Amino acid sequence: MASASGTDDMFDEFLSQRGHETESVGWDENYNKLQCPECGGLHETGSTECGVCGWTPV
């Protein structure tokens, strides 16, 4: 199956026109720790993956 280039852009535009957020999601901050937006797990600064649920920032 062939995919058109810019398919992600097309989906982002479709979603944003209907009121959905399409921005990249990153870590939340809680005092001097990084907090996973998915499960709420706290991690040291510089972490690249949640050790609780496996989430990674996009």
C-alpha positions in Angstrom: 0.0 0.0 0.0 1.5 3.3 -1.0 1.2 6.4 1.2 1.2 10.0 0.1 3.9 12.3 1.5 2.6 14.7 4.1 -0.1 12.3 5.3 0.6 13.3 8.9 0.1 16.9 8.0 -3.2 16.1 6.4 -4.4 14.3 9.5 -3.2 17.1 11.7 -5.1 19.7 9.6 -8.2 17.5 9.7 -8.1 17.2 13.5 -7.2 20.8 14.2 -10.2 22.0 12.0 -12.4 20.0 14.3 -11.0 21.4 17.6 -8.4 18.8 18.5 -4.9 19.6 19.6 -2.2 18.3 17.3 1.0 19.7 19.0 3.7 17.5 20.2 3.4 16.4 23.8 6.3 16.6 26.2 7.1 16.0 29.8 5.2 17.9 32.5 7.3 19.5 35.3 6.7 18.9 39.0 9.2 20.8 41.2 12.6 19.6 40.0 11.3 16.3 38.4 9.8 15.4 35.0 6.3 14.0 35.2 4.9 11.6 32.6 1.7 13.1 31.1 0.2 9.6 30.6 0.6 7.9 34.0 2.0 10.7 36.3 5.2 8.9 37.0 8.1 11.1 38.3 11.6 10.9 36.7 14.9 12.7 37.0 15.6 15.5 34.6 17.2 14.2 31.4 15.0 11.1 31.3 14.1 10.0 27.8 11.4 7.4 28.6 8.9 6.8 31.4 10.1 3.9 33.5 6.5 3.2 34.6 4.4 3.0 31.4 7.1 3.3 28.6 5.8 6.7 27.2 8.4 8.7 25.3 8.1 12.4 24.4 7.3 13.2 20.8 
